[in-house]
Amino acid sequence: EPEVTQTPSHQVTQMGQEVILRCVPISNHLYFYWYRQILGQKVEFLVSFYNNEISEKSEIFDDQFSVERPDGSNFTLKIRSTKLEDSAMYFCASSEADTSVGYTFGSGTRLTVV
Amino acid sequence: KQEVTQIPAALSVPEGENLVLNCSFTDSAIYNLQWFRQDPGKGLTSLLLIQSSQREQTSGRLNASLDKSSGRSTLYIAASQPGDSATYLCAEGTSGTYKYIFGTGTRLKVLA
């Protein structure tokens, strides 16, 4: 069964450093998403991406965040200057169409900012 | 503001019991509802997707229902097994957006 692959599975970074989280969506999917889950809290929407541009973003997705599809297969989330409160599990997801057909999520990257 | 609520927050049952997990949502413009399973420290596995035009979906021992008028969905698990122990999340997709709004989850423990 096709999978969404995320790397690394765990990343530790110092406060103020830039991090890039990587995702390989399912190959025929057209919509891509990032969500995050702070420990013990809800899964929260960050951003959706379609046709090489952001289609929707949440209040959380401020200027320190950016997304990119640098080639035909990868989808990345960059956090420019990490803060302690950015520590969370970050999930990538993809779908063939919009939410009408549901998502497939990756297994997540646990980001720890120290 | 869209809100998705799940009750109970935690549930512990003996193996073999049938059980129901509840999900309530406030947005009447629901497009579909997706149920996920999350194992500790792991990703989200999609279990069932119900479109707003459907009343229920079944997969194996799982059955999910959707009642738009009351803003509720239930996930029924038949003959529970220890391997069903996980957190179950519901997520609402609404018309005109690309995102899902997640509930807080129900942490299920099935005792052998």
Chai-1 contact restraints between the chains, C-beta under 6 A:
chainA,res_idxA,chainB,res_idxB,connection_type,confidence,min_distance_angstrom,max_distance_angstrom,comment,restraint_id
A,K42,B,F102,contact,1.0,0.0,6.0,A-B,restraint_1
A,K42,B,T104,contact,1.0,0.0,6.0,A-B,restraint_2
A,V43,B,F102,contact,1.0,0.0,6.0,A-B,restraint_3
A,F45,B,K99,contact,1.0,0.0,6.0,A-B,restraint_4
A,S48,B,Y98,contact,1.0,0.0,6.0,A-B,restraint_5
A,S55,B,Y98,contact,1.0,0.0,6.0,A-B,restraint_6
A,E56,B,Y98,contact,1.0,0.0,6.0,A-B,restraint_7
A,D98,B,Y98,contact,1.0,0.0,6.0,A-B,restraint_8
A,T99,B,Y31,contact,1.0,0.0,6.0,A-B,restraint_9
A,T99,B,G93,contact,1.0,0.0,6.0,A-B,restraint_10
A,G102,B,Q34,contact,1.0,0.0,6.0,A-B,restraint_11
A,G102,B,S46,contact,1.0,0.0,6.0,A-B,restraint_12
A,G102,B,L49,contact,1.0,0.0,6.0,A-B,restraint_13
A,F105,B,G43,contact,1.0,0.0,6.0,A-B,restraint_14
A,F105,B,L44,contact,1.0,0.0,6.0,A-B,restraint_15
A,G106,B,G43,contact,1.0,0.0,6.0,A-B,restraint_16
A,S107,B,G43,contact,1.0,0.0,6.0,A-B,restraint_17
A,G108,B,G43,contact,1.0,0.0,6.0,A-B,restraint_18
